[in-house]
Amino acid sequence: MRFEFNVNLKKVRHISFRKESKIKKEPSLRQSLILAYQLQQVFNKGETKSLKQVASWLNISYSRISQIMNLLFLASSIQEEILLCDSKTIQNLTEYGIRKISTEIDWVKQRISWQRSTRNN
Protein backbone atom coordinates (compact mmCIF):
# COMPACT_ATOMS: atom_id res chain seq x y z
CA MET A 1 0.00 0.00 0.00
CA ARG A 2 1.31 3.44 -0.85
CA PHE A 3 0.07 6.86 0.20
CA GLU A 4 1.11 10.07 -1.46
CA PHE A 5 0.28 13.66 -0.67
CA ASN A 6 1.83 17.05 -1.11
CA VAL A 7 3.31 18.98 1.77
CA ASN A 8 4.35 22.55 1.17
CA LEU A 9 8.02 22.43 2.17
CA LYS A 10 8.64 26.03 1.08
CA LYS A 11 7.48 27.16 4.50
CA VAL A 12 10.05 24.97 6.25
CA ARG A 13 12.95 26.92 7.64
CA HIS A 14 16.12 26.02 5.82
CA ILE A 15 18.77 25.05 8.32
CA SER A 16 22.40 25.76 7.71
CA PHE A 17 23.97 22.33 8.09
CA ARG A 18 27.37 23.85 8.75
CA LYS A 19 26.23 25.01 12.14
CA GLU A 20 25.74 21.87 14.17
CA SER A 21 24.59 23.84 17.20
CA LYS A 22 21.56 25.12 15.27
CA ILE A 23 20.65 21.60 14.24
CA LYS A 24 20.85 20.33 17.80
CA LYS A 25 18.45 23.06 18.92
CA GLU A 26 15.78 21.76 16.57
CA PRO A 27 13.33 19.30 18.17
CA SER A 28 14.35 15.69 17.60
CA LEU A 29 10.95 14.91 16.10
CA ARG A 30 11.46 17.65 13.50
CA GLN A 31 14.97 16.40 12.75
CA SER A 32 13.62 12.89 12.19
CA LEU A 33 10.85 14.07 9.87
CA ILE A 34 13.27 16.17 7.83
CA LEU A 35 15.59 13.17 7.55
CA ALA A 36 12.66 11.06 6.33
CA TYR A 37 11.98 13.62 3.58
CA GLN A 38 15.65 13.69 2.63
CA LEU A 39 15.74 9.89 2.42
CA GLN A 40 12.56 9.90 0.34
CA GLN A 41 14.29 12.26 -2.10
CA VAL A 42 17.20 9.81 -2.35
CA PHE A 43 14.70 7.07 -3.25
CA ASN A 44 12.85 9.30 -5.73
CA LYS A 45 16.10 10.16 -7.52
CA GLY A 46 16.89 6.44 -7.81
CA GLU A 47 20.12 6.77 -5.86
CA THR A 48 19.18 3.73 -3.79
CA LYS A 49 16.61 0.99 -3.95
CA SER A 50 16.61 -0.32 -0.39
CA LEU A 51 16.40 0.88 3.17
CA LYS A 52 19.15 -1.57 4.09
CA GLN A 53 21.59 0.26 1.84
CA VAL A 54 20.60 3.61 3.38
CA ALA A 55 21.00 2.12 6.86
CA SER A 56 24.53 1.00 6.04
CA TRP A 57 25.39 4.47 4.64
CA LEU A 58 24.17 6.16 7.82
CA ASN A 59 25.51 3.47 10.13
CA ILE A 60 22.16 2.97 11.84
CA SER A 61 19.94 -0.08 11.97
CA TYR A 62 17.42 -1.00 9.33
CA SER A 63 14.71 -0.92 12.00
CA ARG A 64 15.56 2.65 12.97
CA ILE A 65 15.47 3.78 9.32
CA SER A 66 12.05 2.15 8.97
CA GLN A 67 10.80 3.96 12.07
CA ILE A 68 11.99 7.29 10.71
CA MET A 69 10.46 6.67 7.28
CA ASN A 70 7.12 5.79 8.90
CA LEU A 71 6.82 9.45 9.93
CA LEU A 72 5.89 10.09 6.30
CA PHE A 73 2.62 8.22 6.98
CA LEU A 74 1.47 10.96 9.34
CA ALA A 75 -1.34 13.20 8.12
CA SER A 76 -0.06 16.18 6.20
CA SER A 77 -1.50 18.59 8.78
CA ILE A 78 0.44 16.83 11.55
CA GLN A 79 3.64 16.92 9.51
CA GLU A 80 3.14 20.61 8.83
CA GLU A 81 2.69 21.26 12.53
CA ILE A 82 5.86 19.32 13.36
CA LEU A 83 7.86 21.20 10.76
CA LEU A 84 6.54 24.70 11.39
CA CYS A 85 5.34 24.94 14.97
CA ASP A 86 7.69 26.58 17.45
CA SER A 87 5.77 25.73 20.59
CA LYS A 88 7.30 23.91 23.52
CA THR A 89 4.91 21.05 22.82
CA ILE A 90 6.90 19.99 19.78
CA GLN A 91 10.13 20.33 21.77
CA ASN A 92 8.88 17.76 24.29
CA LEU A 93 7.49 15.21 21.83
CA THR A 94 9.63 12.32 20.68
CA GLU A 95 9.43 10.16 17.60
CA TYR A 96 8.91 7.17 19.89
CA GLY A 97 6.00 8.95 21.54
CA ILE A 98 4.07 9.40 18.30
CA ARG A 99 5.15 6.21 16.53
CA LYS A 100 1.77 4.61 17.16
CA ILE A 101 -0.01 7.55 15.51
CA SER A 102 1.80 6.92 12.22
CA THR A 103 0.50 3.32 12.13
CA GLU A 104 -3.11 4.54 12.03
CA ILE A 105 -4.37 4.73 8.44
CA ASP A 106 -7.30 7.07 9.10
CA TRP A 107 -6.04 10.66 9.21
CA VAL A 108 -9.02 11.79 11.31
CA LYS A 109 -8.06 9.27 13.98
CA GLN A 110 -4.44 10.38 13.65
CA ARG A 111 -5.47 13.99 14.33
CA ILE A 112 -7.42 12.92 17.42
CA SER A 113 -4.43 10.96 18.74
CA TRP A 114 -2.12 13.86 17.87
CA GLN A 115 -4.29 16.31 19.80
CA ARG A 116 -4.26 14.00 22.83
CA SER A 117 -0.48 13.69 22.63
CA THR A 118 0.09 17.41 22.31
CA ARG A 119 -2.38 18.19 25.09
CA ASN A 120 -0.53 15.91 27.49
CA ASN A 121 2.79 17.70 26.93
C-alpha positions as CSV (number, residue, x, y, z in Angstrom):
1,M,0.0,0.0,0.0
2,R,1.3,3.4,-0.8
3,F,0.1,6.9,0.2
4,E,1.1,10.1,-1.5
5,F,0.3,13.7,-0.7
6,N,1.8,17.0,-1.1
7,V,3.3,19.0,1.8
8,N,4.3,22.6,1.2
9,L,8.0,22.4,2.2
10,K,8.6,26.0,1.1
11,K,7.5,27.2,4.5
12,V,10.1,25.0,6.2
13,R,13.0,26.9,7.6
14,H,16.1,26.0,5.8
15,I,18.8,25.0,8.3
16,S,22.4,25.8,7.7
17,F,24.0,22.3,8.1
18,R,27.4,23.9,8.7
19,K,26.2,25.0,12.1
20,E,25.7,21.9,14.2
21,S,24.6,23.8,17.2
22,K,21.6,25.1,15.3
23,I,20.6,21.6,14.2
24,K,20.9,20.3,17.8
25,K,18.5,23.1,18.9
26,E,15.8,21.8,16.6
27,P,13.3,19.3,18.2
28,S,14.3,15.7,17.6
29,L,11.0,14.9,16.1
30,R,11.5,17.7,13.5
31,Q,15.0,16.4,12.8
32,S,13.6,12.9,12.2
33,L,10.8,14.1,9.9
34,I,13.3,16.2,7.8
35,L,15.6,13.2,7.6
36,A,12.7,11.1,6.3
37,Y,12.0,13.6,3.6
38,Q,15.6,13.7,2.6
39,L,15.7,9.9,2.4
40,Q,12.6,9.9,0.3
41,Q,14.3,12.3,-2.1
42,V,17.2,9.8,-2.3
43,F,14.7,7.1,-3.3
44,N,12.8,9.3,-5.7
45,K,16.1,10.2,-7.5
46,G,16.9,6.4,-7.8
47,E,20.1,6.8,-5.9
48,T,19.2,3.7,-3.8
49,K,16.6,1.0,-3.9
50,S,16.6,-0.3,-0.4
51,L,16.4,0.9,3.2
52,K,19.2,-1.6,4.1
53,Q,21.6,0.3,1.8
54,V,20.6,3.6,3.4
55,A,21.0,2.1,6.9
56,S,24.5,1.0,6.0
57,W,25.4,4.5,4.6
58,L,24.2,6.2,7.8
59,N,25.5,3.5,10.1
60,I,22.2,3.0,11.8
61,S,19.9,-0.1,12.0
62,Y,17.4,-1.0,9.3
63,S,14.7,-0.9,12.0
64,R,15.6,2.6,13.0
65,I,15.5,3.8,9.3
66,S,12.0,2.1,9.0
67,Q,10.8,4.0,12.1
68,I,12.0,7.3,10.7
69,M,10.5,6.7,7.3
70,N,7.1,5.8,8.9
71,L,6.8,9.4,9.9
72,L,5.9,10.1,6.3
73,F,2.6,8.2,7.0
74,L,1.5,11.0,9.3
75,A,-1.3,13.2,8.1
76,S,-0.1,16.2,6.2
77,S,-1.5,18.6,8.8
78,I,0.4,16.8,11.5
79,Q,3.6,16.9,9.5
80,E,3.1,20.6,8.8
81,E,2.7,21.3,12.5
82,I,5.9,19.3,13.4
83,L,7.9,21.2,10.8
84,L,6.5,24.7,11.4
85,C,5.3,24.9,15.0
86,D,7.7,26.6,17.5
87,S,5.8,25.7,20.6
88,K,7.3,23.9,23.5
89,T,4.9,21.1,22.8
90,I,6.9,20.0,19.8
91,Q,10.1,20.3,21.8
92,N,8.9,17.8,24.3
93,L,7.5,15.2,21.8
94,T,9.6,12.3,20.7
95,E,9.4,10.2,17.6
96,Y,8.9,7.2,19.9
97,G,6.0,9.0,21.5
98,I,4.1,9.4,18.3
99,R,5.1,6.2,16.5
100,K,1.8,4.6,17.2
101,I,0.0,7.5,15.5
102,S,1.8,6.9,12.2
103,T,0.5,3.3,12.1
104,E,-3.1,4.5,12.0
105,I,-4.4,4.7,8.4
106,D,-7.3,7.1,9.1
107,W,-6.0,10.7,9.2
108,V,-9.0,11.8,11.3
109,K,-8.1,9.3,14.0
110,Q,-4.4,10.4,13.6
111,R,-5.5,14.0,14.3
112,I,-7.4,12.9,17.4
113,S,-4.4,11.0,18.7
114,W,-2.1,13.9,17.9
115,Q,-4.3,16.3,19.8
116,R,-4.3,14.0,22.8
117,S,-0.5,13.7,22.6
118,T,0.1,17.4,22.3
119,R,-2.4,18.2,25.1
120,N,-0.5,15.9,27.5
121,N,2.8,17.7,26.9
